[in-house]
């Protein structure tokens, strides 16, 4: 329970009203055969006046005297008298570091867990320690947020065995872990979205009153964090991410809907362009198994060159005739997934109007799974599921991969070139706003990376973040490749930067070129070794390439990636005096 009383600035504090509230509360508890524990009751006077904090105020509960304390815990948050949130920030940092220490126990450079798994464990266990009540870190002094950013960067460098002199932004980009301050901004925006989009009328009224007051403008302009309010921290987060000040969106009200009885189609994973023959055979087999008395409805969600999303259906009737319907999809943040969900909704609407038995053929695994799921959190998919309840006896689903099926390519080209019947304007959902916040966070991260001057090698391989590069190596190989790809290995550029060499020029070429990682694979003075490495690359990749970064940036199969990594590490250990220093 929480009892609060406010007092005017400059007036003498009297606890008669608060004592009266405690007496009334004890009477209510006695009526309902309950009793409050004085030992678990705290009295906190929130003020920045030193004279008030020095006074000794007392209240009585259950025959015991309760003295004021400096810090108390309420709903998992440690609140201090001056409302500086320093104690809460310290405990957050301590929890964050304790989680990291557990991970470092299995992060040995040779025997430990591979970096890919360490990074996943870090995001799943350590980051949530800071994400609980994320606005509290923005209300505390800025040094605590800077400390959290520094701890994350040191941890990732430790996981990847990068030297301590390397840039922290380089480690975050290579590991594909966003900066912690941007993550907390996104969590704050998500908190405000849930507050405004929920059913808590009192909280909405409080936030609306806050926006109408002068306090909101003061919070936005204030530079001292401890002078802001929780609403101010949330408001600055949505402003920094480019979201509306009132981020209200449609939310799913019922968690689970009644079972519609429509089974999930068979789905398999195919490596693009590597198993195209298997994908074609799978698609033809699924189409042949559709009963002859059923109408086939192909669905497709595409994006035009202008960035407009379209949803279309192509109907194949039993008598051989066909029809189609293509619409534009507009909304706050329409994605390819949403366009495919709208296409399924169009197909269900057609089946409801014509009352025919039909099979919906879709290439979107996520759209079919969201529509058929009984507990999907996507508002648009849930609306489509409710429509499915009305025609569930007449509908079945079939999934085919996006490649290897020529008829899908025809439907896609038709959806791009056909005339649009009308435009479907989708209401803004909470998932759309969350997607906007994520895109804004990635855009800010990308802007920071473009301004960074660290590691030109990684800038060449990963000009934009987040990269689609996968980390699939073993423990020792992954750490060695991280140093090669980021340029933090025994090359003249790295050694000269830290005073271990007098020049950043390649000594084998008599200083004709800068000794970067890429130059090592094209150095004429090492032609015998380089030719052998390039030959092995061609055998592994099974094709030609322009530079070594083309080999490093391509997402190959795990076995091929490991073979390339072994070739690179052996080459550097044989050709550099300092190894991977």
Phi, psi and omega per residue, in radians:
X1 nan 2.638 -3.116
X2 -2.332 2.123 3.092
X3 -2.053 2.257 -3.116
X4 -2.335 2.583 3.055
X5 -2.430 2.338 3.127
X6 -1.751 2.725 3.106
X7 -2.409 2.700 -3.103
X8 -1.324 2.598 3.134
X9 -1.187 2.307 3.112
X10 1.559 -0.158 -3.136
X11 -1.643 2.732 3.132
X12 -1.322 2.351 -3.095
X13 -1.409 2.250 3.022
X14 -2.122 2.404 -3.077
X15 -1.789 0.316 -3.139
X16 -1.147 -0.731 3.140
X17 -1.199 -0.699 3.105
X18 -1.172 -0.684 3.096
X19 -1.127 -0.632 3.076
X20 -1.120 -0.664 3.094
X21 -1.130 -0.662 3.134
X22 -1.170 -0.705 3.109
X23 -1.108 -0.754 3.114
X24 -1.109 -0.646 3.130
X25 -1.183 -0.672 3.110
X26 -1.157 -0.652 3.083
X27 -1.115 -0.728 3.108
X28 -1.104 -0.712 3.129
X29 -1.146 -0.671 3.118
X30 -1.138 -0.649 3.131
X31 -1.088 -0.660 -3.106
X32 -1.733 0.389 3.046
X33 1.025 0.761 3.099
X34 -2.207 2.915 -3.139
X35 -2.611 2.357 3.132
X36 -1.564 2.535 -3.108
X37 -1.639 1.963 -3.133
X38 -1.099 -0.530 -3.110
X39 -1.142 -0.395 -3.139
X40 -1.768 0.195 -3.120
X41 -1.800 2.336 -3.132
X42 -2.102 2.541 3.063
X43 -2.037 2.095 -3.130
X44 -2.194 2.276 3.075
X45 -1.835 1.896 -3.109
X46 -1.485 1.850 3.135
X47 -2.786 2.743 3.050
X48 -1.845 0.118 3.110
X49 -1.438 2.104 -3.128
X50 -1.179 -0.603 -3.133
X51 -1.153 -0.673 3.119
X52 -1.197 -0.686 -3.124
X53 -1.196 -0.449 3.133
X54 -1.356 -0.422 -3.125
X55 -1.185 2.657 -3.132
X56 -1.828 1.723 3.103
X57 -1.717 2.612 -3.112
X58 -2.432 2.617 2.937
X59 -2.356 2.765 -3.104
X60 -2.048 2.453 3.087
X61 -2.554 2.167 3.082
X62 1.054 0.586 3.135
X63 1.426 0.032 3.136
X64 -2.002 2.649 3.108
X65 -1.670 2.287 -3.125
X66 -1.910 2.048 3.135
X67 -1.641 2.661 3.133
X68 -1.205 2.568 3.098
X69 -2.070 2.793 -3.118
X70 -1.384 -0.650 -3.070
X71 -2.305 2.434 3.077
X72 -2.489 2.673 -3.130
X73 -1.780 2.255 3.138
X74 -2.399 2.071 3.135
X75 0.948 0.705 3.075
X76 1.440 0.062 -3.117
X77 -2.047 2.314 3.105
X78 -1.546 2.035 -3.100
X79 -1.912 2.274 3.105
X80 -1.828 2.936 -3.049
X81 -1.069 -0.703 -3.071
X82 -1.489 -0.033 3.126
X83 0.993 0.788 3.089
X84 -1.628 -0.239 -3.129
X85 1.065 0.387 -3.137
X86 -1.217 -0.758 -3.140
X87 -1.107 -0.709 3.103
X88 -1.116 -0.722 -3.142
X89 -1.160 -0.691 3.117
X90 -1.097 -0.759 -3.131
X91 -1.194 -0.589 3.066
X92 -1.110 -0.795 3.135
X93 -1.098 -0.692 3.126
X94 -1.123 -0.749 3.097
X95 -1.117 -0.699 3.119
X96 -1.065 -0.787 -3.128
X97 -1.219 -0.614 3.127
X98 -1.140 -0.666 3.077
X99 -1.125 -0.685 -3.127
X100 -1.187 -0.666 3.127
X101 -1.081 -0.617 3.077
X102 -1.118 -0.690 3.139
X103 -1.243 -0.595 -3.130
X104 -1.183 -0.318 3.088
X105 -1.191 -0.384 3.129
X106 -1.997 0.373 -3.059
X107 -1.932 0.727 3.101
X108 -1.139 2.502 -3.072
X109 -1.174 -0.413 -3.123
X110 -2.062 -0.624 -3.060
X111 -1.841 -0.156 -2.951
X112 -1.376 -3.034 3.137
X113 -1.201 2.484 3.099
X114 -1.023 2.557 -3.099
X115 -1.005 -0.574 -3.135
X116 -1.039 -0.748 3.138
X117 -1.290 -0.615 3.095
X118 -1.092 -0.719 3.140
X119 -1.158 -0.676 3.106
X120 -1.150 -0.716 3.103
X121 -1.152 -0.635 3.133
X122 -1.117 -0.805 -3.134
X123 -1.162 -0.573 -3.063
X124 -1.473 -0.415 -3.039
X125 -2.067 -0.758 -3.043
X126 -1.430 -0.768 -3.102
X127 -1.077 -0.710 3.096
X128 -1.049 -0.361 3.096
X129 -1.132 -0.498 3.067
X130 -1.620 -0.384 -3.018
X131 -1.378 -0.248 3.093
X132 -1.259 2.175 -3.019
X133 0.847 1.137 -3.027
X134 -1.130 -0.405 -3.101
X135 -1.180 -0.356 -3.098
X136 -1.151 -0.565 3.113
X137 -1.223 -0.500 3.102
X138 -1.376 -0.317 3.078
X139 -1.529 -0.356 3.107
X140 -1.391 2.902 3.063
X141 -0.961 2.615 -3.006
X142 -1.130 -0.353 -3.088
X143 -1.125 -0.456 -3.140
X144 -1.305 -0.664 3.071
X145 -1.175 -0.699 3.091
X146 -1.110 -0.622 3.105
X147 -1.159 -0.705 3.099
X148 -1.103 -0.725 3.095
X149 -1.077 -0.759 -3.140
X150 -1.135 -0.698 3.138
X151 -1.110 -0.752 3.131
X152 -1.079 -0.779 -3.100
X153 -1.143 -0.722 3.094
X154 -1.117 -0.663 -3.124
X155 -1.148 -0.801 -3.123
X156 -1.138 -0.678 3.081
X157 -1.107 -0.611 3.082
X158 -1.176 -0.719 3.115
X159 -1.088 -0.695 -3.069
X160 -1.588 -0.012 -3.097
X161 1.033 0.587 3.031
X162 -1.417 2.589 -3.138
X163 -1.138 2.701 -3.112
X164 -1.139 -0.360 3.132
X165 -1.411 -0.130 -3.130
X166 -1.278 2.748 -3.129
X167 -1.239 2.415 3.112
X168 -1.166 -0.590 3.103
X169 -1.168 -0.512 3.079
X170 -1.125 -0.775 3.128
X171 -1.111 -0.716 -3.136
X172 -1.165 -0.710 -3.136
X173 -1.175 -0.777 -3.129
X174 -1.131 -0.676 -3.140
X175 -1.432 -0.162 -3.110
X176 1.062 0.673 3.070
X177 -1.936 2.005 -3.093
X178 -1.097 2.684 3.054
X179 -0.994 2.492 -2.996
X180 -1.176 -0.531 3.136
X181 -1.194 -0.626 3.083
X182 -1.231 -0.614 3.088
X183 -1.102 -0.735 3.139
X184 -1.209 -0.623 3.058
X185 -1.073 -0.749 3.126
X186 -1.134 -0.682 3.106
X187 -1.148 -0.653 3.086
X188 -1.116 -0.756 3.097
X189 -1.086 -0.684 3.104
X190 -1.127 -0.665 3.106
X191 -1.088 -0.767 3.135
X192 -1.173 -0.640 3.091
X193 -1.079 -0.802 3.137
X194 -1.125 -0.611 3.135
X195 -1.177 -0.800 -3.089
X196 -1.307 -0.612 -3.082
X197 -1.496 -0.124 -3.101
X198 -1.455 -2.907 -3.087
X199 -1.806 0.142 -3.132
X200 -1.405 1.672 -3.087
X201 -1.145 -0.662 -3.112
X202 -1.108 -0.751 -3.132
X203 -1.133 -0.681 3.100
X204 -1.092 -0.743 3.140
X205 -1.128 -0.697 3.123
X206 -1.110 -0.745 -3.135
X207 -1.207 -0.641 3.104
X208 -1.152 -0.717 3.076
X209 -1.100 -0.670 3.122
X210 -1.120 -0.733 3.140
X211 -1.147 -0.598 -3.127
X212 -1.349 -0.257 -3.090
X213 -1.573 2.998 3.091
X214 -1.337 -0.242 -3.095
X215 -1.130 -0.581 3.139
X216 -1.112 -0.741 3.104
X217 -1.149 -0.662 3.119
X218 -1.144 -0.716 -3.137
X219 -1.129 -0.662 -3.132
X220 -1.184 -0.620 -3.086
X221 -1.498 -0.345 -3.069
X222 -1.188 2.457 3.102
X223 -1.821 -0.314 3.090
X224 -1.532 2.083 -3.006
X225 -1.131 -0.660 -3.034
X226 -1.286 -0.063 3.076
X227 -1.676 -0.005 -3.108
X228 -1.587 2.898 3.068
X229 -1.838 2.873 3.095
X230 -0.990 -0.707 3.072
X231 -1.076 -0.589 3.122
X232 -1.138 -0.708 3.103
X233 -1.134 -0.704 3.108
X234 -1.184 -0.697 -3.114
X235 -1.141 -0.744 3.122
X236 -1.143 -0.514 3.113
X237 -1.203 -0.799 -3.130
X238 -1.206 -0.554 3.089
X239 -1.192 -0.745 -3.129
X240 -1.154 -0.475 3.131
X241 -1.651 0.066 3.078
X242 1.277 0.495 -3.139
X243 -1.701 2.785 3.106
X244 -1.152 2.699 -3.129
X245 -1.190 -0.409 3.079
X246 -2.065 1.375 -3.011
X247 -1.397 1.221 -3.120
X248 -1.663 2.344 3.121
X249 -2.468 2.791 3.124
X250 -1.197 2.365 3.125
X251 -2.141 2.722 3.082
X252 -1.284 2.151 -3.083
X253 -1.487 -0.763 -3.136
X254 -1.733 2.242 -3.084
X255 -1.219 -0.728 -3.084
X256 -2.217 2.322 3.108
X257 -1.810 2.842 3.130
X258 -1.060 2.641 -3.115
X259 -1.174 2.237 -3.136
X260 -1.559 -0.209 3.083
X261 1.365 0.049 3.126
X262 -1.524 2.178 -3.060
X263 -1.378 2.704 3.061
X264 -1.290 2.436 3.092
X265 -1.299 2.848 3.074
X266 -1.213 2.319 3.139
X267 -2.312 2.437 3.099
X268 -2.326 2.804 3.092
X269 -1.779 2.226 3.110
X270 -2.122 2.310 3.052
X271 -1.235 2.129 -3.097
X272 -0.976 2.289 3.068
X273 1.152 -0.098 3.112
X274 -1.673 -0.532 3.140
X275 -2.212 0.805 -3.077
X276 -1.160 -0.569 3.122
X277 -1.169 -0.765 3.113
X278 -1.129 -0.663 3.117
X279 -1.122 -0.708 3.115
X280 -1.122 -0.782 3.128
X281 -1.104 -0.699 3.117
X282 -1.110 -0.751 -3.109
X283 -1.138 -0.787 -3.135
X284 -1.119 -0.653 3.134
X285 -1.151 -0.727 3.135
X286 -1.140 -0.674 3.138
X287 -1.208 -0.668 -3.141
X288 -1.162 -0.485 -3.112
X289 -1.388 -0.095 3.080
X290 -1.260 2.250 -3.132
X291 -1.025 2.600 -3.077
X292 -1.211 -0.403 -3.106
X293 -1.519 0.143 -3.122
X294 -1.850 2.518 3.037
X295 -1.431 2.368 -3.140
X296 -1.717 2.191 3.129
X297 -2.065 1.917 3.087
X298 -1.510 2.324 3.106
X299 -1.984 2.630 -3.101
X300 -2.718 2.351 3.017
X301 -2.098 2.146 -3.040
X302 -2.325 2.925 3.050
X303 -2.160 2.307 -3.139
X304 -1.401 3.042 3.124
X305 -1.140 -0.435 3.119
X306 -1.463 -0.006 3.138
X307 1.532 0.193 3.131
X308 -1.574 2.265 3.125
X309 -1.480 2.431 3.105
X310 -2.227 2.571 3.051
X311 -2.168 2.325 -3.095
X312 -2.469 2.693 3.027
X313 -2.246 2.530 3.116
X314 -2.228 2.003 -2.987
X315 -1.780 2.256 3.028
X316 -1.941 1.892 -3.102
X317 -1.402 2.955 -3.116
X318 -1.159 -0.583 -3.098
X319 -1.444 0.094 3.121
X320 1.644 -0.188 3.114
X321 -1.332 2.891 -3.101
X322 -2.501 2.784 3.068
X323 -2.613 2.912 -3.086
X324 -2.600 2.836 3.060
X325 -2.639 2.191 -3.136
X326 -2.235 2.294 -3.135
X327 -2.298 2.679 2.967
X328 -1.488 2.504 -3.132
X329 -2.018 2.107 3.138
X330 -2.193 2.611 3.138
X331 -3.121 -2.975 -3.101
X332 -1.185 -0.789 -3.138
X333 -2.614 1.432 -3.084
X334 -1.506 2.279 3.133
X335 -2.024 3.061 3.094
X336 -1.107 -0.623 3.103
X337 -1.113 -0.790 3.135
X338 -1.104 -0.672 3.114
X339 -1.087 -0.677 3.094
X340 -1.202 -0.609 3.071
X341 -1.139 -0.715 3.101
X342 -1.126 -0.644 3.099
X343 -1.090 -0.712 3.084
X344 -1.126 -0.667 3.109
X345 -1.119 -0.695 3.087
X346 -1.088 -0.696 3.119
X347 -1.124 -0.731 3.110
X348 -1.155 -0.643 3.077
X349 -1.129 -0.662 3.088
X350 -1.130 -0.745 -3.139
X351 -1.138 -0.646 3.134
X352 -1.179 -0.664 -3.128
X353 -1.254 -0.741 -3.035
X354 -1.563 -0.287 3.137
X355 1.001 0.762 3.100
X356 -1.896 2.720 3.018
X357 -1.492 2.195 -3.004
X358 -2.451 2.769 3.031
X359 -2.045 2.151 3.140
X360 -1.574 2.124 -3.140
X361 -1.830 2.079 -3.107
X362 -2.258 2.649 3.081
X363 -1.826 -0.024 -3.107
X364 -1.697 1.885 3.118
X365 -1.119 -0.736 -3.088
X366 -1.194 -0.661 -3.128
X367 -1.166 -0.780 3.137
X368 -1.127 -0.743 -3.131
X369 -1.132 -0.691 -3.132
X370 -1.191 -0.666 -3.126
X371 -1.233 -0.691 -3.088
X372 -1.464 -0.224 3.140
X373 -1.242 2.482 3.141
X374 -1.518 -0.150 -3.099
X375 -2.348 0.626 3.139
X376 -1.206 2.424 3.118
X377 -1.607 -0.044 3.119
X378 -1.395 2.142 -3.075
X379 -1.101 -0.763 -3.107
X380 -1.169 -0.677 3.086
X381 -1.179 -0.616 3.126
X382 -1.187 -0.672 3.075
X383 -1.102 -0.653 3.091
X384 -1.192 -0.632 3.107
X385 -1.132 -0.648 3.096
X386 -1.150 -0.593 3.042
X387 -1.215 -0.575 3.109
X388 -1.130 -0.522 3.131
X389 -1.047 -0.498 -3.057
X390 -1.455 -0.359 -3.085
X391 -2.231 0.451 -3.010
X392 -1.138 -0.468 3.138
X393 -1.266 -0.319 -3.035
X394 -1.870 0.039 -2.972
X395 -2.122 2.487 2.920
X396 -2.441 2.781 -3.080
X397 -2.088 2.536 3.031
X398 -2.349 2.335 3.119
X399 -1.926 2.399 3.051
X400 -2.299 2.609 3.126
X401 -1.193 2.786 -3.075
X402 -1.277 -0.318 3.126
X403 -2.124 2.771 -3.136
X404 1.500 0.033 -3.126
X405 -2.224 1.792 -3.013
X406 -1.091 -0.576 -3.101
X407 -1.155 -0.553 3.079
X408 -1.150 -0.688 3.100
X409 -1.088 -0.645 3.099
X410 -1.159 -0.733 3.121
X411 -1.134 -0.685 3.132
X412 -1.130 -0.795 3.103
X413 -1.122 -0.621 3.115
X414 -1.166 -0.711 3.133
X415 -1.134 -0.573 3.131
X416 -1.314 -0.564 -3.052
X417 -1.797 -0.208 -3.080
X418 -1.326 2.784 3.098
X419 -1.284 2.509 -3.064
X420 -1.525 2.275 -3.129
X421 -1.281 -0.864 3.124
X422 -2.814 -3.076 -3.117
X423 -2.048 2.287 3.088
X424 -1.726 2.052 3.124
X425 -1.749 1.990 -3.094
X426 -1.518 2.471 3.040
X427 -1.213 2.661 -3.138
X428 -1.303 2.176 3.121
X429 -1.845 2.899 3.121
X430 -1.137 -0.572 3.092
X431 -1.171 -0.570 3.067
X432 -1.124 -0.736 3.123
X433 -1.173 -0.664 3.079
X434 -1.124 -0.635 3.101
X435 -1.184 -0.655 3.072
X436 -1.095 -0.732 3.121
X437 -1.115 -0.698 3.123
X438 -1.143 -0.778 3.134
X439 -1.107 -0.698 3.112
X440 -1.143 -0.662 3.104
X441 -1.122 -0.766 3.133
X442 -1.165 -0.609 3.106
X443 -1.146 -0.724 3.092
X444 -1.137 -0.701 3.111
X445 -1.101 -0.731 3.132
X446 -1.125 -0.678 3.110
X447 -1.109 -0.726 3.083
X448 -1.072 -0.727 -3.091
X449 -1.177 -0.655 3.127
X450 -1.168 -0.516 3.124
X451 -1.433 -0.263 -3.084
X452 -1.283 2.515 3.103
X453 -1.851 0.136 -3.123
X454 -1.416 2.521 2.980
X455 0.874 1.376 3.059
X456 -1.025 -0.508 3.137
X457 -1.100 -0.773 -3.134
X458 -1.251 -0.535 3.058
X459 -1.089 -0.663 3.115
X460 -1.189 -0.657 -3.090
X461 -1.450 -0.614 -3.120
X462 -2.231 1.314 3.138
X463 -1.185 -0.469 3.130
X464 -2.162 2.608 3.089
X465 -2.138 2.635 -0.051
X466 -1.403 2.530 -3.121
X467 -1.416 2.734 3.079
X468 -1.516 0.145 -3.110
X469 -1.177 2.349 3.137
X470 -1.759 2.558 3.077
X471 -1.832 1.746 -3.026
X472 -2.186 0.341 -3.098
X473 -1.569 2.952 3.024
X474 -1.324 -3.067 -3.001
X475 -1.089 -1.034 -3.057
X476 -1.198 -0.753 -3.097
X477 -1.144 -0.699 -3.124
X478 -1.111 -0.723 -3.141
X479 -1.199 -0.676 3.100
X480 -1.149 -0.732 -3.132
X481 -1.213 -0.528 3.085
X482 -1.107 -0.675 3.139
X483 -1.270 -0.620 3.121
X484 -1.192 -0.799 -3.059
X485 -1.205 -0.549 3.135
X486 -1.579 -0.066 3.114
X487 1.418 0.186 -3.126
X488 -1.708 1.051 3.116
X489 -2.396 -2.975 -3.012
X490 -1.350 1.022 3.054
X491 -1.890 2.683 -3.080
X492 -0.978 -0.617 -3.130
X493 -1.072 -0.809 -3.127
X494 -1.222 -0.737 -3.107
X495 -1.195 -0.657 3.112
X496 -1.198 -0.602 -3.131
X497 -1.085 -0.492 -3.093
X498 -1.963 0.348 2.996
X499 1.321 0.275 3.120
X500 -1.596 -0.204 3.056
X501 -2.433 2.689 -3.113
X502 -1.437 -0.333 -3.104
X503 -2.491 2.649 3.096
X504 -1.605 0.188 3.119
X505 -1.511 2.650 3.130
X506 -1.244 2.142 -3.111
X507 -1.281 -0.462 3.134
X508 -1.214 -0.507 3.135
X509 -1.656 0.192 -3.084
X510 1.035 0.642 3.079
X511 1.317 0.353 -3.107
X512 -1.331 -0.406 -3.090
X513 -2.483 2.771 3.097
X514 -1.286 2.343 -3.053
X515 -1.452 1.261 3.074
X516 -1.584 3.046 3.109
X517 -1.120 -0.737 -3.135
X518 -1.116 -0.613 3.137
X519 -1.159 -0.523 -3.133
X520 -1.064 -0.499 -3.117
X521 -1.626 0.094 3.084
X522 -2.364 0.197 -3.111
X523 -1.232 2.174 -3.131
X524 -1.205 -0.501 3.131
X525 -1.184 -0.395 3.088
X526 -1.898 0.622 -2.997
X527 -1.024 -0.661 -3.103
X528 -1.147 -0.831 3.123
X529 -1.191 -0.732 -3.104
X530 -1.127 -0.746 3.127
X531 -1.071 -0.652 3.108
X532 -1.158 -0.689 3.127
X533 -1.172 -0.784 3.137
X534 -1.073 -0.675 3.116
X535 -1.111 -0.720 3.119
X536 -1.178 -0.641 3.077
X537 -1.042 -0.776 -3.111
X538 -1.130 -0.632 3.106
X539 -1.184 -0.630 -3.111
X540 -1.319 -0.819 -3.081
X541 -1.318 -0.414 -3.109
X542 1.097 0.834 3.114
X543 3.071 -3.105 3.140
X544 -1.697 2.798 3.118
X545 -2.625 2.750 -3.067
X546 -1.502 -0.727 -3.104
X547 -2.512 2.986 -3.121
X548 -1.179 -0.479 3.122
X549 -1.170 -0.450 3.056
X550 -1.105 -0.634 3.119
X551 -1.274 -0.690 -3.104
X552 -1.221 -0.529 -3.004
X553 -1.633 -0.151 -3.122
X554 -1.448 2.365 3.091
X555 -1.464 1.604 3.133
X556 -1.582 3.123 3.059
X557 -1.175 2.798 -3.049
X558 -1.052 -0.755 -3.124
X559 -1.080 -0.716 3.132
X560 -1.205 -0.667 3.096
X561 -1.085 -0.725 -3.137
X562 -1.175 -0.676 3.106
X563 -1.111 -0.742 3.099
X564 -1.112 -0.744 -3.140
X565 -1.098 -0.696 3.123
X566 -1.139 -0.688 3.113
X567 -1.108 -0.750 -3.108
X568 -1.161 -0.811 -3.119
X569 -1.115 -0.733 3.095
X570 -1.085 -0.698 -3.130
X571 -1.095 -0.755 -3.110
X572 -1.252 -0.640 3.133
X573 -1.180 -0.509 -3.130
X574 -1.442 -0.488 -2.969
X575 -1.850 -0.226 -3.110
X576 -1.967 2.417 -3.108
X577 -1.216 -0.572 -3.034
X578 -1.709 0.078 -3.132
X579 1.074 -2.141 -3.122
X580 -1.895 0.588 3.117
X581 -1.045 nan nan
